Amino acid sequence: MPSTIAAFHRLHQSGCFVIPNPWDRGSAIYLQSLGFRALATTSAGFAWSVGRPDNGVTVDQVLAHLKEISSAVSVPVNADFEGGFAREPDGVRANVARAVATGIAGLSIEDSTGDERAPLFDVALARERIEAARAAIDASGTGVLLTGRSEGFFVGRPDIKETIGRLEAYAAAGADCLYAPGIRTDADIAAVVRAVAPKPVNLLVAGDWIAFARAAELGVRRISVGGALARAAWKGWTHAARQIAEQGSFAGLASGGLPAIDLNRLFR
């Protein structure tokens, strides 16, 4: 098992850690410089960086992105692989086989369809898709860590019982880690942790509503921030740009940007 993948598995064995989400090579290098022990890509952050909406990039674009991020840092990188870029299990299996060859240490598969009328795959098909991803990873011999995601709280079906049932099914199908983005209450978080124990749980924290220590107390093993860091960067950039365009003011450029000498030193 490659060293970064082995290190990623060890991180999931005990305690709690933050896995922040860079969107390009530079942001990945910077986050590693802060001492984070692992990173995760963000489908939204990457899509915005190439001028596309979330879920609006191709599998080939994402595979190139995964290779670029993985090669930029020495810490493990988890891939936001969306829905596997296929509906049927055979397609998921083929695409996951390509993804694990990019140097990533982990990969997630979600159960959202992109169809507002039926936003989640039928649970039986969703489970088969996780099984297909598991089979592709096992066939590769890499040991890439598989995360099963249930998106109900993100797509208008915030039913904790359904979400837990789906996560239990994905755990049984071979997911190493479970993730329900959008859950926020202590009760829901603790219920998910209990339901899939001893497998680890990822919690999405994209705002100031829970502290790291509290998430750890609830049994969360891994905390990611999704596209929140990318949104924060876009907020500062667009504010300064709009001041120039709309007011003829350059004040936004003097609001504490990092010195060029520091950035050059970081990327040297």
N, C-alpha and C positions, 0 to 999 in steps of 0.2 A: 504494500500500500504506500503510495507517495507520501512524503513527510507532511505536506500541507493537509492532506486528507486525514492522515492519522491525527494530526494536531486538532483538526476540526472536530473529529469524533471525541477527543479527550475533553474539549471545551463543553460538550454536551453531557458529560457524565456527572457533573456536580456543580453547584453554585449557580450564578447568574452572570451573563455577560451581555454587553451591548455590541450589536453588529450594525454599524451605521452604513448608509447607502450612498456611495459616490455615483456620479453619472458620467464621468470621463476619466481619462488617465491622470490628469492633474489632481482632480479631487480625490482620487484613490490614493495617490502618493501622499497628499497632505494628511488625509485621515490616518494613514499608517504612521506618519511622523508623530501623531499625537499619542501613539501607544495602543491603539485599538488592536485587539488580538485577531480579529477577523473582520471582513467586510462583506457587504451584499450589494449586488446590482439592484437598480430600480428601473422597472419597465417605463414608468412615467418620466423619470428624470432623463433617461437615455433618449426616449422618443422626443421630448422637448428639445434636447440638444441638437437633434438633426431636423428640427422643424416639422415634427409629426405629432399627432395626438397620442395619448397612451393607447396601447394595443394597435397602433397604426404603423408598426415597422414589420419588416419581413424576417423570417427565420434566418436567412443568410446575413442580414444586418446584425441581428442579435448575436449570432455565433461569432462574427468578427469582433463585436464589442466584448464578448466574454473573453476571447483570446487576448484582446488588448488590455483589459483590466487585470486579468490573471498574470500577465507577463510584466505588468508595471509594479507589482508589489510582491513581497515574500510571505505575506500572511494568507490564510485561507480565504477564498472568495466563494460566496454562495450566489447562485444564479437565480434571478427572478425569471423563470422560463415560461411565465404566463400559463396558458393552457396546453403547453406542449406544441403549439402551432399546428394542431390537427384535432379533428373531432374523434375519429376512430382510434382504438387502441393501437392498431398496427402503425398508424402514422405517428402517434406519440412515441412508440418504441423506437422508430427510425430516427426521429428528431432528437430524442434523448441520447441515443447512441452517438450522434454527431456532437452533442453538447458536452458530453463527458470527455471528449478528446481535446477540449479547448484549454484544459488546465484548471478548471474549476474544482472546488472541494465539496460543493453541495449544490443542490438544485431543487426548486419547488415546482409543483404542478397544482394548478387550481381547478375548481369545478364550475367556474362561470362560463356561460355560453356566448355572451355578447348580444343575446336576443332578449329584449325587454319583456316579451310575452312569456318566455320560458327561460329565466335568467340562470338557472342551474341545470346541469346535466342530471338526468335521472340517476339516482344513487347507485344503481347496479352498473350503469355505464361508467359513472365516475370512478367506482371502485376498479373496474377493469382497466381504466386508464392509468390508475396508480400501479396496478399489477404490471402493466406494460412497461411503465417507467422503471419499476423494480427489476424486471427481467432484463432490460437493456443495460442497466447498471451492473447487474450480476454477470452478464455476459462479457462486459468490458473488463472485469476483474479489477476495476479501479477502487472500489469501495466508496465512491462518491455518496455523500449523505443525502437521502431523499426526504423532502418535506412535503406533506400533503396539506393542501389549503382548502378550506371551505369558505366561500365568499358570501354566504347568506346575508350577513350584516352589512355588506357593501352593496348588495344589489336589490335591496328592498324586501328581503325575507329574514328579518331579525328574530328568528325563532331559535332560542338556545337549545331546546330539546332536539330539533332537527339538526342543528349544527353539531351537537355532541354526537348524535347518531352517525352523521357523516364522518366525523373525525375518527370515531371508533372503527368504522368500516375501512377507512384509509390506513389506520394503524394495522389492522388485521391483514390488509393487502400488501403490507411491506414498507409503509412510510416509517422513517426513523424518527421524524420530528413532526409535530402537528401544529397547525396555525389557522386561526380564525380571525382575520383582520376585521376590526370594527367592534369587537367586544370591549367593554369599558368598565363595567361594574365589578366590584370585588367579588360579588356572588357568582357572576358569569365566569370570570377568570378562574376562580377557585374550582368551579364545577368542571370546567374543561380540563384543568390540571389533574383533578381526581379521576376523571373518566378515562384518560389515556395513560395514566401512570402505569409503569415507570418511564414511559417514553416522554421525552422533553417537549415543552410547549414554547412556541415563539409568540411574543406579544408585540403588536404594532403600537407604538407610541409616537404620534405625530403632533403632539401639543402638550401643554403644561397641565395635565390632568392626573398624573400619577408620578410618584417619585420612584427612582430605581430601587431604593430599599424596600418600598411597599410591594413592588412587583416581585422582588425576590422572596419576601415573606409569604406571598400567595403561591409560591412554588414555580414561578416562571423561570425558565432556564435561559431564554434568549430574547433580547429586545431589539427590534429593528425600527427604523423611522420612515421607511418607504421613500416617497418623493418629497418629504418635508424639507430636507436640507436643500434640495434643488429649488423648491418653491421659495425658500428663504433667500437663496442667491438671486433668483429671478426678481424678487421683490426689491432688493437693493439696486439691482441693475436697471430695472424699469423705472424706478423712482428717479434716479439720476438722469436717465435718458429723457424722460417726460419733462423734467424741469428744463432741460436744454431746448426741447422741441416746442414746449408750450409757453415758457416764461422767458426764454433767452438767458436762463440762469445756469451757472456752472457750480452752484453751491453743493449739489449732491456729490460732486467729485472730491470734495474736501471733507467728507464725513467719516474719515478713519479707514480708508482702504489700506491694504497691506503694502508696505514699502516694496518697491521693485527689487531692491537689493536682497530682501528676505526671500522673495519668490524665486529669484535667480539662484540663490544659494540652495534652496530646497530642491530645485529641479536640476541642479548641476550634476 
